[in-house]
Amino acid sequence: MGSLEGILTGFQVAFSLEGVLFVLIGVFVGTFIGMLPGLGPISAIAVMIPITFGMDPAPALVMMAGVYYGAIFGGSTSSILLNAPGVSGAVATAFDGYPMAQQGKAGKALAIAAICSFFGGTVSVLLLMLLAPALSSVAIAFGPPAYFALMLMGLTAISSLSEGSTIKALLSAVAGFMVATIGIDAQTGTQRFTFGNVNLLEGLDFLVIALGLFALAEVCTLIINRKDLSQENTHKIGSMKLSKEDINEMKGPATRQSLLGFIIGVLPGAGATIASFIAYISEKKIAKNPEEFGKGSVRGLAAPEAANNAATSGAFVPLLSLGIPGSGTTAVMLGAFLVLGVQPGPLLMTDRPEIFWGVIASMYIGNVFLLILNLPLIPYFAKILKIPRPLLISLVIMFSIIGVYAISFNTFDLYMLLLFGVVGFLMRIFSFPAPPFILAFILGGMMEQAFRQSLTISNGSLMIFVQDPIALSLLIVSLLSFVFPLVRQLRKRKG
């Protein structure tokens, strides 16, 4: 079956009454789950596996795919309004989305997020449909040395995530690395920094740290600064209308980062979280006014939103073409495929074209549904800001606690949540940026694993990073991205 014939088969599945209904259910459930800190698409898909057992595989998998990208789409809402990322892929959205909401532009921020999410998702689906078979070979070409170099490239831009001291940004990243090493070493099985506590054997969950450093730290700030509690009208919803200037600012970042997000999503293990961070960093690097980022920049909001939604579609390339999960969520999706009697991989396109192309084609409809669902609901979402500050603080604390407890049903995680809330508040007081901490924590485990795998392959020789052409190219880019800001600072001092 040719690609064109396969695409037509996919649209027949997606545009059937059953297909449309299941896509609608999937994106609606996903959007709702994405707004609630703690649940996330992994939990939702895991719950749906037994529910869909015995169903026809095509509509069941179409619905689960809808939950996945719907959750990423909806995760921006709590990030923008409450500074409490609903999913890990929406953390970077809070960097500029929440400041916009504080400036009385919540309606505009949610509209920008919805439009850029739709654009990123649509572009990535087009690329997925055209390039899925060819891109599978690109994903295979990335070995451990190339992955290490890719992660290093992301980390060399840490200074871009800091508005103040670069040294403080690097110290924050080091702290993130240290926390990432807590738990059992995956390669040797030894315990690291657990201090004999069995609750630390599996390490710390990302959500515990993200909600602590962002949501609870914000709550502490509001409580300490009591003036904010009495000024209930300071957070206005504002208009959803976007000016020509806003649209022009969105165009470039949305286009560039949709392509970048899709490419990062294709790489197994990368995912929407890394895509959104790299998109934010790269957009800030090329911006004419980088000082605006972190203060309510349209570009700073558009870039991660386009990238994280593009990455969700990109993650289906290794899953469908190779049977390799590209992220934690697609790993659960792989389990759903197997439970439904479908083996993803090179033969899926020829043996089960209705599933391969049906899932891809359903994403077109899903993105349209998401835009139709979210844009009219923005005024209602934004009314969260009209809730009195004391009550809103209570709700943020409650949702954070429920979200963290729902992951493991372990009260120890609640103590860790409180600890990182205090840490996040202290970091704000002493001007240590939280984003480098989060980025280092995300990349730390994967970077260490890729480095050790590389050394195992080369019998301990570091030359493997030079001999691999992809790794060498990425290392050169990393070096340049680290050196150029330093040279620029030296020139400013001399000038």
C-alpha positions as CSV (number, residue, x, y, z in Angstrom):
1,M,0.0,0.0,0.0
2,G,1.4,3.4,-1.0
3,S,1.5,6.4,1.2
4,L,-1.3,8.2,-0.6
5,E,-3.6,5.2,-0.4
6,G,-2.6,4.7,3.3
7,I,-3.5,8.4,4.1
8,L,-6.9,7.9,2.5
9,T,-7.4,4.8,4.5
10,G,-6.5,6.7,7.7
11,F,-9.0,9.5,6.9
12,Q,-11.7,6.9,6.4
13,V,-11.1,5.7,9.9
14,A,-10.7,9.2,11.4
15,F,-13.8,10.7,9.7
16,S,-16.1,7.8,10.5
17,L,-18.8,8.5,13.1
18,E,-17.0,6.1,15.5
19,G,-13.6,7.7,14.8
20,V,-14.9,11.3,15.3
21,L,-16.7,10.4,18.5
22,F,-13.6,8.7,20.1
23,V,-11.3,11.6,19.0
24,L,-13.7,14.0,20.7
25,I,-13.8,12.0,23.9
26,G,-10.1,11.6,23.9
27,V,-9.2,15.3,23.5
28,F,-11.9,16.4,26.0
29,V,-10.7,14.0,28.7
30,G,-7.0,14.9,27.9
31,T,-7.6,18.6,28.1
32,F,-9.4,18.3,31.4
33,I,-6.7,16.1,32.8
34,G,-3.9,18.4,31.5
35,M,-5.3,21.2,33.6
36,L,-5.1,19.3,36.8
37,P,-1.6,19.2,38.3
38,G,-0.6,15.6,39.1
39,L,-2.6,13.4,36.8
40,G,-1.1,13.8,33.3
41,P,-1.5,11.8,30.2
42,I,0.4,8.8,31.5
43,S,-2.1,8.2,34.3
44,A,-5.1,8.8,32.0
45,I,-3.9,6.3,29.3
46,A,-3.0,3.7,32.0
47,V,-6.5,3.9,33.4
48,M,-8.0,3.6,29.9
49,I,-6.2,0.5,29.0
50,P,-8.5,-1.8,30.9
51,I,-11.5,0.3,29.8
52,T,-10.7,-0.2,26.1
53,F,-9.9,-3.9,26.5
54,G,-11.8,-5.9,23.9
55,M,-12.6,-2.8,21.8
56,D,-11.7,-2.5,18.1
57,P,-8.0,-1.4,18.2
58,A,-8.3,1.5,15.7
59,P,-10.9,3.7,17.6
60,A,-9.4,2.7,21.0
61,L,-5.9,3.8,20.0
62,V,-7.3,6.9,18.3
63,M,-8.9,7.9,21.6
64,M,-5.7,7.3,23.7
65,A,-3.7,9.4,21.2
66,G,-6.3,12.1,21.7
67,V,-5.9,11.9,25.5
68,Y,-2.1,12.3,25.0
69,Y,-2.0,15.5,22.9
70,G,-5.1,16.8,24.5
71,A,-3.3,16.8,27.9
72,I,-0.3,18.6,26.5
73,F,-2.7,21.2,24.9
74,G,-4.6,21.7,28.2
75,G,-1.6,21.7,30.5
76,S,-0.9,25.4,29.6
77,T,-4.1,26.6,31.4
78,S,-2.9,25.9,35.0
79,S,0.6,27.1,34.0
80,I,-0.6,30.4,32.8
81,L,-3.3,31.1,35.5
82,L,-1.7,29.5,38.6
83,N,2.0,29.0,37.8
84,A,1.2,25.3,38.5
85,P,2.1,23.3,35.4
86,G,-0.5,20.6,34.8
87,V,1.9,18.5,32.8
88,S,5.7,18.5,32.6
89,G,5.6,19.7,29.0
90,A,3.9,23.0,30.2
91,V,6.6,24.1,32.7
92,A,8.3,26.4,30.2
93,T,4.9,27.9,29.4
94,A,4.7,29.4,32.9
95,F,7.9,31.4,32.4
96,D,6.1,34.1,30.4
97,G,2.4,32.9,30.6
98,Y,2.1,33.5,34.3
99,P,3.7,37.0,34.2
100,M,1.2,37.9,31.4
101,A,-1.7,36.8,33.6
102,Q,-0.3,38.9,36.5
103,Q,-0.3,41.9,34.1
104,G,-4.0,41.4,33.5
105,K,-3.5,39.7,30.1
106,A,-4.7,36.2,31.0
107,G,-7.2,36.1,28.1
108,K,-4.5,37.0,25.6
109,A,-2.1,34.5,27.1
110,L,-4.6,31.6,26.9
111,A,-5.5,32.6,23.3
112,I,-1.8,32.7,22.3
113,A,-1.3,29.3,23.9
114,A,-4.3,27.8,22.2
115,I,-3.5,29.1,18.7
116,C,0.2,28.2,18.9
117,S,-0.6,24.7,20.3
118,F,-3.0,24.2,17.3
119,F,-0.4,25.5,14.9
120,G,2.4,23.3,16.3
121,G,0.1,20.3,16.4
122,T,-1.1,20.8,12.8
123,V,2.4,21.3,11.4
124,S,3.7,18.3,13.1
125,V,0.9,16.1,11.9
126,L,1.6,17.2,8.3
127,L,5.3,16.3,8.8
128,L,4.3,13.1,10.5
129,M,2.1,12.1,7.6
130,L,4.7,12.9,5.0
131,L,7.9,11.9,6.7
132,A,7.1,9.1,9.3
133,P,8.6,6.2,7.3
134,A,11.8,8.2,6.4
135,L,12.3,9.7,9.9
136,S,12.5,6.3,11.5
137,S,16.0,5.8,10.1
138,V,17.0,9.2,11.6
139,A,15.8,8.1,15.0
140,I,17.9,4.9,14.8
141,A,21.0,7.0,13.8
142,F,21.0,8.7,17.3
143,G,23.1,6.5,19.5
144,P,24.2,7.1,23.1
145,P,27.0,9.5,22.2
146,A,24.6,11.6,20.1
147,Y,22.1,11.7,22.9
148,F,24.7,12.8,25.4
149,A,25.8,15.6,23.1
150,L,22.2,16.6,22.5
151,M,21.5,16.9,26.3
152,L,24.8,18.8,26.7
153,M,23.7,21.2,24.1
154,G,20.5,21.9,26.0
155,L,22.5,22.4,29.2
156,T,25.0,24.8,27.7
157,A,22.2,27.3,27.3
158,I,21.4,27.4,31.0
159,S,22.6,31.0,31.2
160,S,19.7,31.9,28.9
161,L,17.3,30.9,31.6
162,S,18.7,33.4,34.1
163,E,17.9,37.0,34.2
164,G,20.7,37.8,36.7
165,S,23.9,36.1,37.6
166,T,25.2,33.3,35.3
167,I,27.0,31.8,38.3
168,K,23.7,31.5,40.2
169,A,22.1,29.8,37.2
170,L,25.0,27.3,37.0
171,L,24.7,26.6,40.8
172,S,21.0,26.0,40.4
173,A,21.7,23.5,37.6
174,V,24.3,21.7,39.8
175,A,21.7,21.4,42.5
176,G,19.3,19.9,39.9
177,F,21.9,17.4,38.9
178,M,22.5,16.4,42.5
179,V,18.8,15.8,43.1
180,A,18.6,13.8,39.8
181,T,21.2,11.3,41.2
182,I,19.1,10.3,44.2
183,G,17.9,6.7,44.1
184,I,19.2,3.4,42.8
185,D,21.9,3.5,40.1
186,A,20.3,1.9,37.1
187,Q,23.6,0.5,35.9
188,T,25.2,-0.8,39.1
189,G,22.2,-1.2,41.4
190,T,23.8,0.7,44.2
191,Q,22.0,3.2,46.3
192,R,22.9,6.9,46.0
193,F,22.1,9.6,48.4
194,T,19.1,7.7,49.9
195,F,20.4,8.0,53.5
196,G,18.9,4.6,54.2
197,N,15.4,5.9,53.5
198,V,13.4,3.4,51.3
199,N,11.2,6.2,50.0
200,L,14.1,7.6,48.1
201,L,15.1,4.3,46.3
202,E,13.2,5.2,43.2
203,G,14.3,8.9,43.3
204,L,12.1,11.9,43.3
205,D,9.2,12.5,40.9
206,F,9.4,15.4,38.5
207,L,5.9,16.7,39.6
208,V,7.0,16.9,43.3
209,I,9.8,19.2,42.3
210,A,7.9,21.2,39.7
211,L,4.9,22.0,41.9
212,G,7.2,22.7,44.8
213,L,9.5,25.2,43.0
214,F,6.7,26.9,41.1
215,A,3.2,26.5,42.6
216,L,4.1,26.4,46.4
217,A,6.9,28.9,46.0
218,E,4.4,31.3,44.5
219,V,1.9,30.6,47.3
220,C,4.7,31.4,49.9
221,T,5.4,34.6,48.0
222,L,1.8,35.7,48.0
223,I,1.4,34.9,51.7
224,I,4.5,36.8,52.7
225,N,3.6,39.8,50.5
226,R,0.2,40.3,52.1
227,K,-0.6,43.3,49.9
228,D,-1.3,40.9,47.1
229,L,-3.9,39.2,49.1
230,S,-6.0,42.3,49.5
231,Q,-5.7,43.5,46.0
232,E,-8.1,41.1,44.4
233,N,-8.7,43.2,41.3
234,T,-5.1,43.3,40.3
235,H,-5.4,40.2,38.2
236,K,-7.8,41.1,35.4
237,I,-8.8,38.7,32.7
238,G,-8.3,41.1,29.9
239,S,-9.3,40.8,26.2
240,M,-8.7,37.7,24.1
241,K,-8.2,39.8,21.1
242,L,-4.7,39.7,19.5
243,S,-3.3,42.7,17.8
244,K,-1.4,42.6,14.5
245,E,1.8,43.1,16.5
246,D,1.0,40.1,18.6
247,I,0.3,37.9,15.6
248,N,3.6,39.1,13.9
249,E,5.5,38.2,17.1
250,M,3.9,34.8,17.2
251,K,4.5,33.8,13.5
252,G,8.3,33.3,13.6
253,P,8.6,31.5,17.0
254,A,5.5,29.3,16.2
255,T,6.9,28.2,12.8
256,R,10.5,27.7,13.9
257,Q,9.7,25.9,17.1
258,S,7.0,23.7,15.5
259,L,9.7,22.3,13.3
260,L,12.2,22.0,16.1
261,G,9.7,20.4,18.5
262,F,8.7,17.8,15.9
263,I,12.4,16.9,15.3
264,I,13.1,16.6,19.1
265,G,9.9,14.5,19.5
266,V,11.1,12.1,16.9
267,L,14.2,11.3,19.0
268,P,13.4,8.4,21.4
269,G,13.5,9.6,25.0
270,A,13.3,13.3,24.3
271,G,9.6,14.3,24.5
272,A,7.6,17.4,24.9
273,T,9.3,18.6,28.1
274,I,12.8,18.8,26.6
275,A,11.3,20.2,23.3
276,S,9.6,23.1,25.2
277,F,12.7,24.0,27.1
278,I,15.0,23.9,24.1
279,A,12.4,26.0,22.1
280,Y,12.3,28.6,24.8
281,I,16.1,28.8,25.1
282,S,16.7,28.9,21.4
283,E,14.1,31.6,20.9
284,K,15.6,33.7,23.6
285,K,19.0,33.3,22.1
286,I,17.9,34.7,18.7
287,A,15.5,37.4,20.1
288,K,16.4,41.1,19.5
289,N,15.1,41.9,23.0
290,P,16.0,38.8,25.2
291,E,15.5,40.9,28.4
292,E,11.7,40.7,27.7
293,F,11.6,37.0,28.2
294,G,10.4,36.0,31.7
295,K,8.4,39.2,31.9
296,G,5.4,38.3,29.8
297,S,6.9,38.0,26.3
298,V,4.6,36.8,23.5
299,R,7.5,35.1,21.9
300,G,8.4,33.4,25.1
301,L,4.9,32.0,25.4
302,A,4.5,31.0,21.7
303,A,7.7,29.1,21.4
304,P,7.3,26.4,24.1
305,E,3.6,26.0,23.3
306,A,4.2,25.3,19.6
307,A,7.1,23.0,20.4
308,N,5.5,20.8,23.1
309,N,2.5,20.1,20.9
310,A,4.6,19.4,17.9
311,A,6.8,17.0,19.9
312,T,3.8,14.9,20.9
313,S,3.1,14.1,17.3
314,G,6.8,13.6,16.6
315,A,6.9,11.0,19.5
316,F,4.6,8.8,17.4
317,V,7.3,8.3,14.7
318,P,9.5,5.9,16.7
319,L,6.5,4.3,18.3
320,L,4.6,3.5,15.1
321,S,7.6,3.0,12.8
322,L,10.0,1.2,15.1
323,G,8.0,0.1,18.1
324,I,10.3,2.3,20.3
325,P,8.5,4.6,22.8
326,G,9.7,8.2,22.4
327,S,8.6,9.4,25.8
328,G,7.1,8.1,29.1
329,T,3.6,8.5,27.7
330,T,4.3,6.7,24.5
331,A,5.8,3.9,26.6
332,V,2.4,3.4,28.2
333,M,0.9,3.7,24.7
334,L,3.1,0.9,23.6
335,G,1.6,-1.2,26.3
336,A,-1.9,-0.2,25.1
337,F,-1.0,-1.4,21.6
338,L,0.2,-4.8,22.9
339,V,-2.9,-5.2,25.1
340,L,-5.1,-4.6,22.1
341,G,-3.2,-7.2,20.0
342,V,-1.3,-4.7,17.8
343,Q,2.5,-4.9,17.4
344,P,3.9,-1.5,16.4
345,G,7.0,-1.5,14.3
346,P,8.2,-1.6,10.6
347,L,5.4,-4.0,9.6
348,L,2.5,-2.0,11.1
349,M,2.2,0.2,8.1
350,T,1.7,-2.7,5.7
351,D,-0.1,-5.2,8.1
352,R,-2.4,-2.7,9.9
353,P,-2.6,0.4,7.7
354,E,-5.9,1.5,9.2
355,I,-4.3,1.8,12.6
356,F,-1.0,3.4,11.5
357,W,-2.6,6.0,9.3
358,G,-5.8,6.2,11.3
359,V,-4.0,7.4,14.4
360,I,-2.1,10.0,12.3
361,A,-5.2,11.2,10.5
362,S,-7.1,11.5,13.7
363,M,-4.7,14.1,14.9
364,Y,-5.9,16.5,12.3
365,I,-9.4,16.3,13.7
366,G,-8.2,16.3,17.2
367,N,-6.3,19.6,16.8
368,V,-9.4,21.2,15.3
369,F,-11.5,19.9,18.2
370,L,-9.0,21.2,20.7
371,L,-9.1,24.7,19.2
372,I,-12.9,24.7,19.0
373,L,-13.2,23.5,22.6
374,N,-10.5,25.7,24.2
375,L,-11.0,29.2,22.5
376,P,-14.7,29.6,23.6
377,L,-13.9,28.3,27.1
378,I,-11.0,30.8,27.7
379,P,-13.2,33.4,29.4
380,Y,-14.5,30.7,31.8
381,F,-11.0,29.4,32.5
382,A,-9.7,32.9,33.1
383,K,-12.4,33.5,35.8
384,I,-10.1,31.5,38.1
385,L,-8.3,34.8,38.5
386,K,-11.4,36.4,40.0
387,I,-11.4,33.9,42.9
388,P,-10.3,35.8,46.1
389,R,-6.6,35.4,46.7
390,P,-6.9,33.6,50.0
391,L,-9.3,31.0,48.5
392,L,-7.2,30.7,45.4
393,I,-4.1,30.0,47.5
394,S,-6.0,27.3,49.3
395,L,-7.1,25.7,46.0
396,V,-3.5,25.7,44.6
397,I,-2.3,24.0,47.8
398,M,-5.1,21.5,47.7
399,F,-4.6,20.6,44.0
400,S,-0.8,20.3,44.5
401,I,-1.2,17.9,47.4
402,I,-3.9,15.8,45.6
403,G,-1.8,15.7,42.4
404,V,1.4,14.6,44.2
405,Y,-0.4,12.1,46.4
406,A,-2.2,10.6,43.4
407,I,1.1,9.6,41.9
408,S,2.3,7.2,44.5
409,F,-0.1,7.4,47.4
410,N,2.9,8.0,49.7
411,T,2.8,10.7,52.3
412,F,6.6,11.0,52.0
413,D,6.1,12.8,48.7
414,L,4.0,15.4,50.4
415,Y,6.9,16.2,52.8
416,M,9.2,16.5,49.7
417,L,6.6,18.8,48.1
418,L,6.7,21.0,51.2
419,L,10.5,20.9,51.2
420,F,10.8,22.0,47.6
421,G,8.2,24.7,48.2
422,V,10.5,26.2,50.9
423,V,13.5,25.7,48.6
424,G,11.7,27.4,45.8
425,F,10.8,30.3,48.0
426,L,14.4,30.7,49.3
427,M,15.6,30.6,45.7
428,R,13.4,33.5,44.9
429,I,14.6,35.5,47.9
430,F,18.3,35.0,46.9
431,S,17.6,35.4,43.2
432,F,18.5,31.8,42.2
433,P,16.5,30.9,39.0
434,A,14.4,27.8,39.2
435,P,14.3,26.9,35.5
436,P,18.0,25.7,35.4
437,F,17.3,23.5,38.4
438,I,14.3,21.9,36.6
439,L,16.1,21.5,33.3
440,A,19.2,19.9,34.9
441,F,16.9,17.5,36.9
442,I,15.1,16.4,33.7
443,L,18.3,15.9,31.6
444,G,20.5,14.6,34.5
445,G,19.4,11.0,34.5
446,M,19.2,10.6,30.7
447,M,22.5,12.4,30.3
448,E,24.3,10.2,32.8
449,Q,22.9,7.0,31.2
450,A,23.9,8.1,27.7
451,F,27.4,9.0,28.9
452,R,27.9,5.7,30.7
453,Q,26.5,3.7,27.8
454,S,28.9,5.5,25.4
455,L,31.9,4.6,27.6
456,T,30.7,1.0,27.9
457,I,30.6,0.8,24.1
458,S,34.0,2.3,23.6
459,N,35.7,0.5,26.6
460,G,36.2,3.7,28.4
461,S,37.5,5.8,25.5
462,L,36.2,9.4,25.3
463,M,37.1,9.4,21.6
464,I,33.7,7.9,20.8
465,F,32.2,11.4,21.1
466,V,34.5,12.7,18.4
467,Q,34.2,9.7,16.1
468,D,30.4,9.9,16.0
469,P,29.7,12.6,13.4
470,I,26.3,13.5,15.0
471,A,27.8,13.8,18.5
472,L,30.7,15.8,17.2
473,S,28.4,18.3,15.4
474,L,26.3,18.7,18.5
475,L,29.3,19.2,20.7
476,I,30.6,21.9,18.5
477,V,27.2,23.7,18.7
478,S,27.3,23.3,22.5
479,L,30.8,24.8,22.7
480,L,29.8,27.8,20.5
481,S,26.5,28.4,22.4
482,F,28.6,28.4,25.7
483,V,31.4,30.6,24.4
484,F,29.5,33.3,22.5
485,P,27.6,34.7,25.6
486,L,30.9,34.9,27.5
487,V,32.6,36.7,24.6
488,R,29.6,39.1,24.4
489,Q,29.9,39.8,28.1
490,L,33.6,40.5,27.9
491,R,33.0,43.0,25.0
492,K,30.4,44.8,27.0
493,R,32.8,45.2,29.9
494,K,35.6,46.5,27.7
495,G,33.1,48.8,25.9
